[in-house]
Amino acid sequence: MEFLRGIVPREYQKKIFETCKEKNCLVVLPTGLGKTLIALMLVIHQAKKFPGEKILFLAPTRPLAEQHLMTFIKYLPELFADIQLFTGKIPAEKRQKIWDTADIIFSTPQCIANDLKNNLYDLEEVCLLVEDEAHRCIKNYDYNFIAQKYKEQSKHPRILGLTASPGSDKSKIKDICKNLFIEEVELRTRDSLDVKSYLQELKFEKIMVNFPPEFEEIKYILKEIFDKYIEELKYRRVLWGPSSKTGLINLQKKIMGTLARENKNFNYMLGVSACAQAIKIQHALELLETQTLASFNKYLKNLFDQARQKKSKGVVKLVSKPEFNFVFIKTNELLAKGFEHPKINGLMEIIKKEKSQNEKIKIIVFMQFRDTAKIISNNLNKMPGIKAQVFVGQTKKDGIGLNQKEQKKIIEDFSDGKINVLCATSIGEEGLDIPEVNAVIFYEPVPSAIRKIQRSGRTARLMKGKLIMLVTKGTRDEAFYYVARAKEKNMHSAISSIKEELSNGKIEEQKTLLESK
């Protein structure tokens, strides 16, 4: 394709591009399979077709928008277009001037949405809107607002949505398609025939670890405390649904909403307190089952601190329970004896083995919680030849947080081999240009198709890779492992069914119906 410098599109990218030229398209491609190049090809096509018009490329975070901009600069001829990055740091009047002269604008949705609301400019002259991480089009109001305005204002509207996974819920995928006015979905997986030949072998290993009997005893006691709170919620006739952490969080919101409307209903006030404590016990159980004993212990200490500060009567009551105190004492004893969650030892053994087979190893270990990342990183750094680093988001929690400059530096050090193991939370899943790794290790399974696919896409692109998952027997780890697998299968069948509906015009009909109401 003329105007592309130093890169040749793959066959499946060309096929997908042909669809994107003709229709608003949602492109579902695992991380590392070149979604940005498809966007770039479409940008060149639209720029040639509508000279003088603009292209707007949105990404949910500034580093991601910046990363896409750098890719465009790398592969486009210097004089092809005036390429600009919009950030909230640039004053509004200046953004207005840049908008007038720019050809391709990279930005976050918040920035553009604010400008549109303030009438700084409109989208009449925009001939292509790209929305990256399009699975966010359900919750991200700004993404949807811009798509709507674009549809209303643009003379030549063309929309491209990009995602590694839109999730497994058919109704939510439909919502993404409606919000982005999608007419066609292009899905490829690692196993698609036209993709397979471009990828390296990916080995998958599931490593099962036993849940120690000492932990089992603590779990049993916590479960008894938890069950009493659940009984109370049922007795107060507020709980009818599941007593999972998510179910309880939704219930808490519901009761608090009712309290806000009905003032002081005593039954609901006691119900909301019981619900809050049940959530705390569920979280404690999750830490004990799937994380580290040290992070579990830290959480218990935190609850004692809350009680000391009299944060709530419920917490005071919870920590004064003899069973709760027994759990705390037992945990301190185990830590004093050098006990830890068996997954930590399992992980260190895996990394030791991988390092012995490849001196220049690069590994990402994914985990849910920052505390776990810190504990694991400290343990790994005691191993010869291992240089581990925590990789987390910007928000400072418990003194852990990395700004964008620090994140960038860590990725550079990882690329250069100064760091060989990244201990990453969800920040490492989405978009960011992390170099390819030899192995991706899940410290715990995640019950989400989106996150599983994003994590897995970090390896086996240009070189052979491994995907290793640690699973604690008889805990929510096992349940989450099977949930994610089922959701991934559901995603494929949901997309196939939506493709059919799109070709029959059903989704467009539904959108028109909704708009006319």
C-alpha positions in Angstrom: 0.0 0.0 0.0 1.5 3.3 -1.1 2.4 5.8 1.8 3.2 2.9 4.2 6.9 3.0 5.1 8.8 0.0 6.4 5.9 -2.3 7.0 3.9 -4.7 4.9 0.3 -5.6 5.9 -0.5 -9.2 6.5 -3.2 -11.0 4.5 -5.8 -10.9 7.3 -5.1 -7.2 7.9 -5.7 -6.5 4.2 -9.0 -8.5 4.3 -10.2 -6.7 7.4 -9.2 -3.3 5.9 -11.4 -4.1 2.8 -14.4 -4.4 5.1 -13.5 -1.3 7.0 -13.4 0.8 3.8 -17.0 0.0 3.1 -18.7 -0.2 6.5 -18.4 1.0 10.1 -16.5 -1.9 11.6 -15.7 -3.4 15.0 -12.3 -5.1 14.7 -11.7 -7.8 17.3 -8.0 -8.9 17.3 -5.9 -10.2 20.1 -3.1 -7.9 21.4 -0.1 -7.9 19.2 -1.9 -8.8 15.9 -1.7 -5.3 14.5 -5.0 -3.5 15.0 -3.2 -0.1 14.7 -1.9 -1.0 11.3 -5.4 -1.7 10.1 -6.4 1.8 11.4 -3.4 3.3 9.7 -4.4 1.7 6.3 -7.9 3.1 6.7 -6.6 6.5 7.7 -4.5 6.6 4.4 -7.6 5.5 2.4 -9.9 8.1 3.9 -7.3 10.9 3.7 -6.9 10.2 -0.1 -10.7 9.9 -0.6 -11.6 13.1 1.3 -8.5 15.4 0.9 -8.6 18.3 3.4 -10.8 16.5 5.9 -9.7 15.3 9.4 -9.2 12.0 11.1 -9.9 11.6 14.9 -8.2 8.8 16.7 -9.3 8.2 20.3 -7.7 6.1 23.0 -8.8 5.8 26.7 -5.5 7.1 28.2 -2.9 9.7 27.2 0.0 7.2 27.0 -2.0 5.0 24.7 -3.0 7.9 22.4 0.7 9.0 22.4 1.8 5.4 21.5 -0.6 5.3 18.5 0.7 8.7 17.4 4.3 7.4 17.5 3.3 4.4 15.4 1.7 6.7 12.8 4.8 8.9 12.7 7.0 5.9 12.3 5.1 4.4 9.3 3.8 7.5 7.5 5.9 9.7 5.2 6.9 13.0 6.9 4.8 15.3 4.8 1.7 13.0 4.6 -0.3 14.9 7.3 -0.1 17.3 10.2 -0.4 14.9 13.2 -1.2 16.3 16.6 -1.8 15.1 20.2 -4.5 16.7 22.2 -4.3 16.7 26.0 -6.1 18.5 28.8 -2.8 20.3 29.5 -3.1 22.3 26.2 -5.2 25.4 26.8 -8.7 25.3 25.1 -8.0 28.3 22.8 -4.8 26.6 21.6 -6.6 23.3 21.0 -9.1 25.2 18.9 -6.3 26.6 16.7 -4.5 23.2 16.4 -7.8 21.6 15.4 -8.2 24.1 12.5 -4.8 23.1 11.0 -4.3 19.5 12.0 -5.1 16.5 9.7 -4.9 13.7 12.2 -5.7 14.2 15.9 -4.9 11.8 18.7 -6.7 12.3 21.9 -8.6 10.9 24.9 -12.4 10.9 24.7 -12.7 13.2 27.7 -10.7 16.0 26.0 -12.7 15.9 22.7 -16.1 15.5 24.5 -15.4 18.6 26.7 -14.4 20.7 23.6 -17.5 19.6 21.7 -19.7 20.6 24.7 -18.0 24.0 24.8 -18.5 24.4 21.0 -14.7 24.9 20.4 -15.2 23.0 17.1 -17.5 20.4 15.5 -16.9 17.1 13.7 -18.3 18.1 10.3 -14.9 17.9 8.6 -13.9 14.5 10.2 -14.0 11.7 7.7 -12.9 8.9 10.1 -13.4 8.3 13.8 -11.3 5.5 15.4 -12.1 4.4 18.9 -9.5 2.2 20.5 -10.3 -0.2 23.3 -13.8 -0.1 22.0 -15.1 -2.5 24.7 -15.2 0.6 26.9 -18.0 2.0 24.8 -20.5 0.6 27.2 -19.3 2.5 30.3 -17.4 5.4 28.8 -20.0 8.1 28.3 -17.6 10.3 26.4 -16.9 7.6 23.8 -20.6 7.3 23.2 -21.2 11.0 23.2 -18.5 11.6 20.6 -19.8 8.8 18.3 -23.3 10.2 18.5 -22.1 13.8 17.7 -20.0 12.4 14.9 -22.9 10.6 13.3 -25.0 13.8 13.5 -22.3 16.3 12.3 -19.9 14.6 9.9 -20.3 14.9 6.1 -18.5 11.6 5.5 -18.9 9.5 8.6 -16.8 6.3 8.9 -16.2 4.6 12.3 -13.7 2.0 13.3 -13.8 0.3 16.7 -10.7 -1.6 17.9 -10.6 -4.1 20.8 -8.8 -7.3 21.8 -12.1 -8.6 23.2 -15.5 -7.0 23.5 -16.4 -9.3 26.4 -18.7 -12.4 26.4 -22.1 -10.8 27.1 -24.0 -10.7 23.9 -26.2 -7.8 25.0 -23.1 -5.8 25.9 -21.4 -6.5 22.5 -24.7 -5.4 20.9 -24.6 -2.2 22.9 -21.0 -1.5 21.7 -22.2 -2.0 18.1 -25.2 0.3 18.6 -23.2 3.0 20.3 -20.6 3.0 17.5 -23.1 2.5 14.7 -21.3 -0.7 13.7 -22.4 -2.4 10.4 -19.9 -5.3 10.4 -17.7 -7.2 12.9 -14.3 -8.6 11.9 -13.1 -11.2 14.5 -9.8 -13.1 14.4 -8.3 -15.3 17.1 -4.9 -17.0 17.4 -6.5 -20.0 15.8 -8.0 -18.3 12.8 -6.7 -19.9 9.6 -5.4 -16.6 8.1 -3.7 -15.6 11.4 -2.1 -18.9 12.5 0.8 -18.8 10.0 2.0 -15.4 11.4 2.2 -16.5 15.0 4.6 -18.5 17.0 3.7 -21.6 19.1 2.1 -20.8 22.4 2.4 -23.5 25.1 -0.2 -23.5 27.8 0.5 -24.9 31.3 -1.9 -25.0 34.2 -0.1 -25.5 37.5 -2.3 -26.7 40.4 -1.1 -26.0 43.9 -2.6 -27.4 47.1 -4.4 -25.1 49.6 -2.6 -25.7 52.9 -4.6 -27.3 55.8 -3.5 -24.4 58.0 -5.2 -22.0 55.6 -8.2 -24.2 55.4 -8.8 -23.8 59.1 -8.7 -20.0 58.8 -11.0 -20.2 55.8 -13.5 -22.3 57.7 -13.7 -19.8 60.6 -14.1 -16.8 58.2 -16.8 -18.7 56.3 -18.7 -19.2 59.5 -18.6 -15.4 60.3 -19.6 -14.7 56.7 -22.6 -17.1 56.8 -24.0 -15.4 59.9 -24.0 -12.0 58.0 -25.7 -13.7 55.0 -28.3 -15.2 57.4 -28.9 -11.7 58.8 -29.4 -10.2 55.3 -31.9 -12.9 54.5 -33.7 -12.5 57.8 -34.0 -8.7 57.1 -35.4 -9.7 53.7 -32.9 -7.7 51.6 -30.8 -10.5 50.1 -32.4 -12.7 47.4 -29.6 -13.0 44.9 -26.0 -14.4 45.0 -23.7 -13.8 48.0 -20.6 -13.4 45.8 -18.5 -10.2 46.3 -20.0 -8.6 43.2 -23.6 -9.6 44.2 -23.0 -8.1 47.7 -21.5 -4.8 46.3 -24.6 -4.4 44.0 -26.9 -5.1 47.0 -25.1 -2.5 49.1 -25.6 0.1 46.4 -29.3 -0.9 46.1 -29.9 -0.6 49.9 -28.1 2.7 50.1 -30.2 4.0 47.3 -33.3 2.9 49.1 -32.1 4.6 52.3 -31.4 7.8 50.5 -35.0 7.9 49.3 -36.7 6.5 52.4 -34.7 8.3 55.1 -34.0 6.3 58.2 -35.5 2.8 57.7 -33.9 1.0 60.7 -34.1 -2.5 59.0 -32.2 -1.2 56.0 -29.6 0.6 58.1 -28.7 -2.6 59.9 -28.9 -4.4 56.5 -26.4 -2.1 54.9 -24.0 -2.6 57.8 -24.2 -6.4 57.7 -23.7 -6.2 53.9 -20.6 -4.0 54.3 -19.0 -6.5 56.8 -19.9 -9.5 54.5 -18.1 -7.8 51.7 -15.0 -7.3 53.9 -15.0 -11.0 54.8 -15.5 -12.0 51.2 -12.4 -9.8 50.3 -10.4 -11.4 53.1 -11.3 -14.9 51.9 -10.2 -13.9 48.3 -6.8 -12.7 49.7 -6.4 -15.9 51.7 -7.4 -18.2 48.9 -5.7 -16.6 45.9 -3.1 -14.0 47.0 -0.5 -14.1 49.8 -0.7 -14.6 53.5 1.2 -11.3 54.1 -1.4 -9.3 52.1 -4.2 -11.2 54.0 -2.6 -10.3 57.3 -2.2 -6.7 56.2 -5.9 -6.5 55.4 -6.8 -7.8 58.8 -4.6 -5.2 60.5 -6.3 -2.6 58.4 -9.7 -3.7 59.8 -8.4 -3.4 63.3 -7.2 0.2 62.5 -10.6 1.1 61.1 -12.2 -0.2 64.4 -9.7 1.8 66.5 -10.6 4.9 64.6 -14.3 4.0 65.1 -14.9 4.2 61.3 -18.1 2.2 61.7 -20.0 0.3 64.4 -20.1 -2.7 62.1 -16.3 -2.9 61.9 -15.9 -2.5 65.7 -18.4 -5.4 66.1 -16.6 -7.5 63.5 -13.1 -7.2 65.0 -14.3 -7.8 68.5 -15.6 -11.3 67.6 -13.4 -14.0 69.3 -13.4 -16.0 66.0 -12.0 -13.0 64.1 -9.3 -12.5 66.8 -8.4 -16.2 66.6 -7.9 -15.8 62.8 -5.6 -12.8 63.3 -3.5 -14.6 66.0 -3.3 -17.7 63.9 -2.1 -15.7 60.8 0.6 -13.9 62.8 1.8 -17.3 64.1 2.0 -18.8 60.6 3.9 -15.7 59.2 6.3 -15.9 62.2 7.0 -19.6 61.2 7.8 -18.5 57.6 4.5 -19.7 56.1 3.3 -18.3 52.8 0.8 -19.1 50.1 2.2 -22.1 48.1 1.7 -20.1 44.8 4.7 -17.9 45.7 7.0 -20.9 45.9 5.4 -22.3 42.8 6.0 -19.0 40.9 9.7 -18.8 42.0 10.2 -22.4 40.8 8.7 -21.6 37.4 10.9 -18.5 37.0 14.0 -20.3 38.1 13.3 -23.1 35.5 12.6 -20.5 32.7 15.8 -18.6 33.6 17.9 -21.8 33.5 16.6 -22.5 30.0 17.1 -18.9 28.7 19.5 -16.4 30.2 17.8 -13.5 28.4 14.4 -14.3 29.7 11.6 -11.7 29.8 8.5 -12.6 31.9 5.3 -10.7 32.9 3.6 -12.0 36.0 0.0 -10.7 36.2 -1.8 -10.3 39.5 -5.0 -8.6 40.8 -3.6 -6.6 43.7 -0.7 -4.2 44.2 0.2 -5.6 47.5 0.7 -9.0 45.9 2.8 -7.4 43.2 5.1 -5.8 45.8 5.4 -9.0 47.9 6.2 -11.1 44.8 8.6 -8.6 43.4 10.5 -8.5 46.8 10.7 -12.3 46.8 11.8 -12.6 43.2 14.6 -10.0 43.7 16.2 -12.4 46.2 16.8 -14.9 43.4 20.1 -14.8 41.5 19.9 -13.2 38.1 16.3 -11.9 38.6 15.6 -8.2 38.4 11.9 -7.8 39.1 9.9 -4.5 39.1 6.4 -3.7 40.1 4.3 -2.2 37.3 1.1 -0.6 38.5 -1.2 2.4 37.6 -0.9 6.0 38.6 -3.2 6.2 41.6 -1.2 6.2 44.8 -2.5 3.4 47.1 -0.6 2.4 50.2 2.4 4.3 48.8 2.4 2.3 45.6 1.7 4.2 42.3 3.6 5.0 39.2 3.2 8.2 37.1 3.3 8.0 33.3 7.0 9.0 33.2 7.9 6.2 35.7 5.8 3.7 33.7 7.6 4.6 30.5 11.0 4.2 32.2 10.2 0.8 33.5 9.0 -0.4 30.0 12.3 1.0 28.6 14.4 -0.9 31.2 12.4 -4.0 30.5 13.1 -3.6 26.8 16.8 -3.2 27.4 17.0 -6.2 29.8 17.8 -4.2 32.9 14.6 -5.7 34.3 13.6 -9.2 33.3 10.4 -9.8 35.3 7.5 -7.3 35.4 5.0 -7.8 38.3 2.0 -6.2 36.7 -1.6 -5.4 37.7 -4.3 -4.6 35.1 -2.2 -1.6 33.8 -0.1 -4.2 31.9 -3.1 -5.7 30.2 -4.5 -2.9 28.0 -2.8 -1.4 25.0 0.5 -0.2 26.4 3.5 -1.1 24.1 5.2 -3.6 26.3 7.9 -5.6 24.5 7.2 -9.2 23.7 7.9 -11.7 26.5 8.9 -15.3 26.6 6.3 -16.2 29.2 3.1 -14.7 30.7 2.3 -16.0 34.1 -1.2 -15.5 35.7 -0.6 -15.5 39.5 -4.4 -16.1 39.6 -7.0 -16.8 36.9 -9.3 -13.8 36.2 -13.1 -14.4 35.6 -13.1 -12.1 32.5 -12.7 -13.0 28.8 -11.5 -9.4 28.1 -8.7 -9.5 30.6 -7.6 -13.1 29.9 -7.3 -12.4 26.1 -5.4 -9.1 26.8 -3.0 -10.8 29.2 -2.3 -13.8 26.9 -1.6 -11.5 23.9 1.7 -10.4 25.5 3.5 -13.5 24.3 4.0 -15.9 21.3 3.8 -13.2 18.6 7.3 -13.1 17.1 8.9 -15.8 19.2 7.7 -19.0 20.9 5.9 -18.2 24.1 4.4 -19.8 27.2 1.2 -19.0 29.1 1.3 -20.4 32.6 -1.6 -20.2 35.1 -1.3 -20.9 38.8 -4.5 -22.3 40.3 -5.1 -23.1 43.9 -7.2 -26.3 44.3 -10.6 -26.0 45.9 -10.7 -22.2 45.9 -12.2 -19.5 43.7 -9.1 -19.8 41.5 -10.5 -23.0 40.1 -14.0 -21.4 39.6 -12.5 -18.3 37.9 -10.3 -20.5 35.6 -13.4 -22.3 34.2 -15.5 -19.0 34.1 -12.9 -17.3 31.9 -12.7 -20.3 29.5 -16.5 -20.4 29.2 -16.7 -16.6 28.6 -14.2 -16.8 25.8 -16.2 -19.5 24.1 -19.4 -17.4 24.6 -17.7 -14.4 23.1 -17.0 -16.2 19.8 -20.6 -17.5 19.5 -22.0 -14.1 20.5 -20.0 -12.3 17.8 -21.0 -14.9 15.2 -24.7 -14.4 16.1 -24.3 -10.6 16.0 -22.5 -10.7 12.6 -25.6 -12.5 11.3 -27.9 -9.9 12.9 -25.9 -7.1 11.4 -26.0 -8.6 7.9 -29.8 -8.9 8.3 -30.0 -5.3 9.5 -31.6 -6.3 12.8 -29.2 -4.2 15.1 -29.8 -1.1 12.9 -33.5 -1.7 13.3 -33.2 -1.9 17.1 -31.1 1.3 17.2 -33.7 3.2 15.1 -36.5 1.9 17.3 -34.6 3.0 20.4 -33.9 6.5 19.0 -37.5 7.0 18.1 -38.8 6.3 21.6 
